[in-house]
Amino acid sequence: MDSRNGSVSETPLDAEIESFFDSAPPLKDSAGIIKKLKEFIEYNSTPPGKGSPRRVVCVTSGGTTVPLEQRCVRYIDNFSSGHRGATSTEYFIKAGYAVIFLYRRGTFQPYCQSLPEDPLLECFECSEDSTIQVRQPHTEAVKRAVSDHHAAIAGGHLLKLPFTTIFEYLQILQSIAMSMKDLGSLAVFYLAAAVSDFYVPWKSMAEHKIQSASGPLDMRLVQVPKMLSALKKEWAPMAFCISFKLETDSKILLEKAEMALKKYRMHMVVANELSTRKEEVTVVTGNEKILVCRDKTQADSDVEEPLIELIVGRHSAYVKDSDL
């Protein structure tokens, strides 16, 4: 920003973020994505019957890739099945939220947790007259998944936006955040995606496939700018923000979560350790550390249900305080 015009000077982080977006490859169908976001948010801001505006949550899910070539053959991937984000989406919708589901292509989807790993091939079969039908063991699960999914889409409560690369993810996230800015405290960001910490700048990237005949690969990765700061400070400053911290070493997990809470001014940080992430998480807030566990007396229970229940309660209190 230009100090000659009386505005605040640009910080190093602002410059890094600007440089990242300026150098990123153009987002495909950017105008179409923005149009979908505008229509979705407008619909939920003024629901049929002129009822109260619906709260909107952006759930990010899955891991980003870092391409190593512009015409990508090789890439660095961040581990994430997308189960946390997809399952949480179901509970948010059940709690009355509209969900913008920003997900990695090919990862776990909402309403599919009761289906087998390869539902298309395992759930369907050809009948004698060559029509496709659901196999008997999966009839109820498929019916429920299809019904719930279409109800969420048709009701205007679920908008799904896919990404693959770190470039796509951050460009779409920025568009979502800026579209949700006017929602104020009714906006929530549930940032469960596994986002790359390092990347190869597009302009530094080889155009074609890197040849193994060239010998050992020596490549410099640049740190991805910390977009959480921009989201909280500029893109959607009134939104209720939840980020995630995953570690393999439980000894440093809570310390890292507390650091993230303070550094990025999150309202909550969900700390999960890799080996126990499906059983329990610790929610770190400004003055609490809350252990959230799945109900182990129920075989089909998950940790997301009590987690979303906790978040919805805290968000409700935040909305109430913001209205005072």
C-alpha positions as CSV (number, residue, x, y, z in Angstrom):
1,M,0.0,0.0,0.0
2,D,1.2,3.5,-0.8
3,S,2.1,5.6,2.3
4,R,2.0,8.7,0.1
5,N,-1.8,8.3,-0.1
6,G,-2.0,8.2,3.7
7,S,-2.4,4.4,3.8
8,V,-0.5,1.9,5.9
9,S,2.8,0.6,4.4
10,E,2.7,-2.9,3.0
11,T,4.1,-5.5,5.5
12,P,6.5,-8.2,4.4
13,L,3.7,-10.8,4.8
14,D,1.4,-8.7,2.6
15,A,4.1,-8.6,-0.1
16,E,4.6,-12.4,0.1
17,I,0.9,-13.0,-0.2
18,E,0.6,-10.6,-3.2
19,S,3.6,-12.2,-4.8
20,F,2.1,-15.7,-4.4
21,F,-1.2,-14.7,-6.1
22,D,0.5,-12.7,-8.8
23,S,2.7,-15.6,-9.7
24,A,0.1,-18.3,-9.5
25,P,-1.4,-19.8,-12.7
26,P,-4.8,-18.3,-13.4
27,L,-7.7,-20.2,-11.7
28,K,-9.8,-22.0,-14.2
29,D,-13.4,-20.7,-14.3
30,S,-12.8,-18.1,-11.7
31,A,-15.8,-16.1,-12.8
32,G,-18.0,-19.2,-12.6
33,I,-16.8,-19.9,-9.0
34,I,-17.5,-16.4,-7.9
35,K,-20.9,-16.5,-9.5
36,K,-21.8,-19.7,-7.6
37,L,-20.5,-18.2,-4.3
38,K,-22.5,-15.1,-4.8
39,E,-25.7,-16.9,-5.5
40,F,-25.2,-19.4,-2.7
41,I,-24.5,-16.7,-0.1
42,E,-27.4,-14.5,-1.3
43,Y,-29.8,-17.4,-1.1
44,N,-28.8,-18.3,2.4
45,S,-28.7,-14.6,3.5
46,T,-32.4,-14.1,2.4
47,P,-34.0,-17.6,2.7
48,P,-37.4,-18.3,1.3
49,G,-40.2,-16.9,3.5
50,K,-37.9,-14.1,4.7
51,G,-36.7,-16.1,7.8
52,S,-33.5,-15.4,9.6
53,P,-30.3,-15.6,7.6
54,R,-28.7,-19.0,7.7
55,R,-25.2,-19.3,9.1
56,V,-22.6,-20.2,6.5
57,V,-19.5,-22.3,7.1
58,C,-16.6,-22.9,4.7
59,V,-15.3,-26.4,5.4
60,T,-12.0,-27.2,3.8
61,S,-11.1,-30.8,3.3
62,G,-8.3,-33.0,1.9
63,G,-4.7,-32.2,1.1
64,T,-3.1,-29.9,-1.4
65,T,-0.5,-30.9,-4.0
66,V,2.6,-29.0,-4.9
67,P,3.3,-29.4,-8.7
68,L,7.0,-29.9,-9.6
69,E,6.4,-29.1,-13.3
70,Q,4.0,-26.8,-15.0
71,R,2.7,-29.6,-17.2
72,C,2.5,-31.7,-14.0
73,V,3.7,-35.3,-13.9
74,R,5.3,-35.2,-10.5
75,Y,4.0,-33.5,-7.3
76,I,4.4,-33.4,-3.6
77,D,1.3,-34.4,-1.7
78,N,-0.1,-33.6,1.7
79,F,-1.7,-36.6,3.4
80,S,-5.4,-36.3,4.1
81,S,-8.3,-38.6,3.3
82,G,-10.8,-35.8,3.7
83,H,-12.8,-37.8,6.2
84,R,-12.8,-35.1,8.9
85,G,-14.1,-32.4,6.6
86,A,-16.7,-34.5,4.8
87,T,-18.2,-35.9,8.0
88,S,-18.1,-32.5,9.7
89,T,-20.1,-31.1,6.7
90,E,-22.9,-33.5,7.4
91,Y,-23.1,-32.4,11.1
92,F,-23.0,-28.7,10.2
93,I,-25.9,-29.1,7.8
94,K,-27.8,-31.1,10.4
95,A,-27.2,-28.2,12.8
96,G,-28.8,-25.7,10.3
97,Y,-25.7,-24.3,8.6
98,A,-25.2,-23.8,4.9
99,V,-21.8,-25.3,3.9
100,I,-19.3,-24.3,1.3
101,F,-17.3,-27.6,0.9
102,L,-13.9,-26.8,-0.5
103,Y,-12.5,-30.3,-1.1
104,R,-9.6,-32.1,-2.8
105,R,-10.7,-34.0,-5.9
106,G,-10.9,-37.7,-5.2
107,T,-11.2,-37.5,-1.4
108,F,-14.0,-38.5,1.0
109,Q,-17.4,-36.9,0.3
110,P,-20.3,-36.0,2.6
111,Y,-22.9,-38.7,3.1
112,C,-20.6,-41.5,1.9
113,Q,-19.3,-42.9,5.2
114,S,-21.7,-45.8,5.1
115,L,-20.7,-46.8,1.6
116,P,-17.8,-49.2,0.7
117,E,-14.5,-47.8,-0.5
118,D,-15.4,-48.2,-4.2
119,P,-19.1,-47.6,-4.1
120,L,-19.7,-47.4,-7.9
121,L,-18.4,-50.9,-8.5
122,E,-19.3,-52.5,-5.2
123,C,-22.8,-51.1,-4.7
124,F,-24.2,-51.7,-8.2
125,E,-24.8,-54.6,-10.6
126,C,-26.3,-55.4,-14.0
127,S,-29.6,-57.1,-14.0
128,E,-30.6,-59.7,-16.5
129,D,-32.2,-57.0,-18.8
130,S,-28.9,-55.0,-18.6
131,T,-30.2,-52.3,-16.4
132,I,-28.1,-51.0,-13.5
133,Q,-29.5,-51.6,-10.0
134,V,-28.3,-51.4,-6.4
135,R,-27.0,-54.6,-4.9
136,Q,-29.3,-55.8,-2.1
137,P,-26.7,-55.5,0.8
138,H,-26.2,-51.8,0.0
139,T,-29.7,-50.7,-0.8
140,E,-30.4,-48.7,2.3
141,A,-27.0,-47.1,2.5
142,V,-27.1,-46.0,-1.1
143,K,-30.7,-44.7,-0.8
144,R,-29.8,-42.7,2.3
145,A,-26.6,-41.3,0.8
146,V,-28.2,-40.2,-2.5
147,S,-31.3,-38.8,-0.7
148,D,-29.4,-36.8,1.9
149,H,-26.9,-35.5,-0.7
150,H,-29.5,-34.4,-3.2
151,A,-31.6,-32.8,-0.4
152,A,-28.7,-30.7,0.8
153,I,-27.9,-29.6,-2.8
154,A,-31.5,-28.9,-3.8
155,G,-32.2,-27.1,-0.5
156,G,-29.3,-24.7,-1.2
157,H,-27.4,-25.9,1.9
158,L,-24.4,-27.4,0.2
159,L,-22.0,-25.9,-2.4
160,K,-19.1,-28.1,-3.4
161,L,-15.9,-26.6,-4.9
162,P,-13.0,-28.9,-5.8
163,F,-9.3,-28.2,-5.8
164,T,-6.1,-30.1,-6.4
165,T,-3.0,-27.8,-6.2
166,I,-2.0,-25.4,-3.5
167,F,-2.5,-22.6,-6.1
168,E,-6.2,-23.6,-6.7
169,Y,-6.9,-24.1,-3.0
170,L,-5.6,-20.6,-1.9
171,Q,-7.2,-18.8,-4.8
172,I,-10.6,-20.4,-4.2
173,L,-10.3,-19.9,-0.4
174,Q,-9.6,-16.2,-0.9
175,S,-12.7,-15.9,-3.2
176,I,-14.8,-17.7,-0.6
177,A,-13.6,-15.5,2.3
178,M,-14.1,-12.3,0.4
179,S,-17.6,-13.4,-0.7
180,M,-18.5,-14.2,3.0
181,K,-17.1,-11.0,4.4
182,D,-20.5,-9.3,4.6
183,L,-21.9,-12.1,6.6
184,G,-20.0,-10.8,9.6
185,S,-20.2,-13.1,12.6
186,L,-22.5,-15.5,10.8
187,A,-19.6,-16.7,8.8
188,V,-17.5,-19.6,10.0
189,F,-14.2,-21.1,8.6
190,Y,-13.5,-24.7,9.6
191,L,-10.1,-25.2,8.0
192,A,-9.5,-29.0,8.1
193,A,-7.6,-29.2,4.9
194,A,-3.9,-30.3,5.0
195,V,-2.3,-27.4,3.4
196,S,1.3,-27.5,2.0
197,D,3.9,-25.5,3.9
198,F,6.3,-25.3,1.0
199,Y,5.8,-24.9,-2.8
200,V,7.7,-24.3,-6.0
201,P,6.9,-20.9,-7.5
202,W,5.2,-21.2,-10.8
203,K,7.7,-19.1,-12.7
204,S,10.6,-21.2,-11.2
205,M,9.0,-24.5,-12.2
206,A,10.1,-26.6,-15.2
207,E,7.6,-26.5,-18.0
208,H,7.9,-30.2,-19.0
209,K,8.5,-33.4,-17.2
210,I,11.8,-33.4,-15.2
211,Q,14.1,-36.0,-16.8
212,S,15.7,-38.6,-14.5
213,A,18.7,-38.8,-16.9
214,S,19.7,-35.4,-15.6
215,G,20.9,-37.0,-12.4
216,P,19.9,-36.1,-8.7
217,L,17.1,-33.6,-8.4
218,D,18.1,-30.4,-6.6
219,M,15.0,-28.2,-6.1
220,R,14.4,-25.2,-3.8
221,L,11.0,-25.0,-2.1
222,V,9.7,-21.6,-1.0
223,Q,7.5,-21.3,2.2
224,V,3.8,-20.8,1.5
225,P,2.7,-17.4,2.9
226,K,0.5,-17.8,6.0
227,M,-2.9,-17.0,4.6
228,L,-4.6,-17.4,7.9
229,S,-3.4,-13.9,8.9
230,A,-4.8,-12.4,5.7
231,L,-8.1,-14.3,6.2
232,K,-8.6,-13.0,9.7
233,K,-7.3,-9.5,9.2
234,E,-8.6,-8.6,5.7
235,W,-10.7,-11.2,3.9
236,A,-13.3,-11.9,6.5
237,P,-12.3,-10.2,9.8
238,M,-15.6,-10.9,11.7
239,A,-15.8,-14.6,10.8
240,F,-15.5,-17.3,13.5
241,C,-12.3,-19.2,12.6
242,I,-11.3,-22.7,13.5
243,S,-8.0,-24.1,12.3
244,F,-6.4,-27.5,12.8
245,K,-3.0,-28.7,13.9
246,L,-1.9,-32.2,13.1
247,E,1.4,-33.6,14.6
248,T,2.9,-37.0,14.8
249,D,4.6,-36.1,18.1
250,S,2.1,-35.7,20.9
251,K,4.7,-33.9,23.1
252,I,4.7,-30.8,20.9
253,L,1.1,-30.9,19.7
254,L,-0.6,-28.6,22.3
255,E,2.3,-26.1,22.3
256,K,2.0,-25.8,18.5
257,A,-1.8,-25.4,18.7
258,E,-1.5,-22.6,21.3
259,M,1.1,-20.9,19.1
260,A,-1.2,-21.0,16.1
261,L,-4.2,-19.8,18.2
262,K,-2.2,-16.6,19.2
263,K,-0.3,-16.0,16.1
264,Y,-3.3,-16.2,13.7
265,R,-5.9,-15.0,16.1
266,M,-8.0,-18.1,15.7
267,H,-11.1,-18.6,17.9
268,M,-10.3,-22.3,18.2
269,V,-7.6,-24.7,17.2
270,V,-8.3,-28.4,16.9
271,A,-5.2,-30.3,17.9
272,N,-5.1,-33.9,16.7
273,E,-2.3,-36.5,16.8
274,L,-2.0,-38.7,13.8
275,S,-2.5,-42.1,15.4
276,T,-5.5,-41.1,17.6
277,R,-7.2,-38.5,15.4
278,K,-10.3,-40.6,14.8
279,E,-10.7,-41.2,18.5
280,E,-10.1,-37.9,20.2
281,V,-9.0,-34.3,19.6
282,T,-8.2,-31.4,21.9
283,V,-9.8,-28.1,21.2
284,V,-7.6,-25.2,22.3
285,T,-9.2,-21.8,23.0
286,G,-8.0,-18.7,24.6
287,N,-8.5,-20.0,28.1
288,E,-9.4,-23.7,27.7
289,K,-8.1,-27.1,26.5
290,I,-11.2,-29.3,25.9
291,L,-10.7,-33.0,25.2
292,V,-13.4,-34.2,22.7
293,C,-13.8,-38.0,22.3
294,R,-16.1,-40.2,20.3
295,D,-18.6,-42.3,22.2
296,K,-16.8,-45.6,22.4
297,T,-20.0,-47.4,23.6
298,Q,-21.4,-46.9,20.1
299,A,-19.6,-48.8,17.3
300,D,-20.6,-46.4,14.5
301,S,-19.8,-43.2,16.5
302,D,-17.3,-40.6,15.4
303,V,-15.4,-37.7,17.0
304,E,-16.9,-35.2,14.6
305,E,-20.4,-35.2,16.1
306,P,-19.3,-33.9,19.6
307,L,-16.7,-31.7,18.0
308,I,-19.3,-29.9,15.8
309,E,-21.7,-29.7,18.7
310,L,-19.1,-27.9,20.7
311,I,-18.2,-25.5,17.8
312,V,-21.9,-24.7,17.1
313,G,-22.3,-23.8,20.8
314,R,-19.3,-21.6,20.8
315,H,-20.2,-19.9,17.6
316,S,-23.7,-19.2,18.9
317,A,-22.1,-17.4,21.9
318,Y,-19.8,-15.5,19.5
319,V,-22.8,-14.3,17.4
320,K,-24.7,-13.2,20.4
321,D,-21.7,-11.3,21.8
322,S,-21.1,-9.7,18.4
323,D,-24.7,-8.4,18.3
324,L,-24.4,-6.6,21.6
